[in-house]
Amino acid sequence: MWWGGHWGWMSGGFMILFWIAAIIAFVFFIRWLIQQGGRPGGAGHQQETALDILKNRYARGEIDKNEFDQKKKDLGG
């Protein structure tokens, strides 16, 4: 009789731990989904085009005007 009561308590304890772990996993999953919506390429965002990247590089001074014009021509823009 004592063993039956012991295992009954253990299975109840594991069930509580299972539900706690499931809730925590669900919360982390929701947070991950929300963070994906805020990143470029995530939900609601368009992918940055090659021309956009080129313009950004030129604006940051990574490439000069001649290189910008040549690469823009290569892209067909």
N, C-alpha and C positions, 0 to 999 in steps of 0.2 A: 504494500500500500504506500509506503513512504516513497519508493522510487517513482511510482506513478505520479504522485503529487510534485515531485522534484522536476520531472520531465515536462509536466504540464506548465509549470512556472517558466521553465527554460523556453519552451516553444512560444509562450506569451511574450516573453522578453525579446525573443528574436523577431517576433511579429512587430513589436513596437519599434525596434531598431530598424527593421526593414522599411516601415512607413516613414520614419524620420529621414533615412537615407534617400528614399524616393522623393520626399518633399524638398530636401536640399538639392538633389539633382535637378528637379524641376525648376527651382529658383535660379540655379546657375544656367540652365538652358535658356530660360527667358532673358536673363541678363545678356547672354551671348547673342541672342537674336536682336536685342535692342542695340547692342554695340555694332552689329553688322549693318544695321540701318544707317549708322552715322559715318561709315567709311566710304571713300570713293569706290565705286563698283558694287556697293551694297544695295539693298533695296531702296528704290526711289532715286538712285543716282545713275547718271550715264557714265560710260567709260570715257576716259580721256583719250582724245584722238592723237595721232602722231603729230599733227600740226599744232595742237594745244601744247604738247610736250616741247616741241621745237620753240614755240613762242615763249614758253616759260624759261627755257634755257637761255634764250636771247635776252629776256628781261633780267635774268640773274647775272648776266655778263659772262656766262660760261662759253659762249661762242660770239664771234664778231659778225658784223653785217654781211660781209662777203660769204662767210660760211652759212649764215642763216638763209641768205638768198639762194645759194646753191642747193642746200638741203630742201628748201621749200620747192624749188624747181624740180628736184628729184622726186618729191612726193606728189607732184602734179598740181600744186596749189598756187 
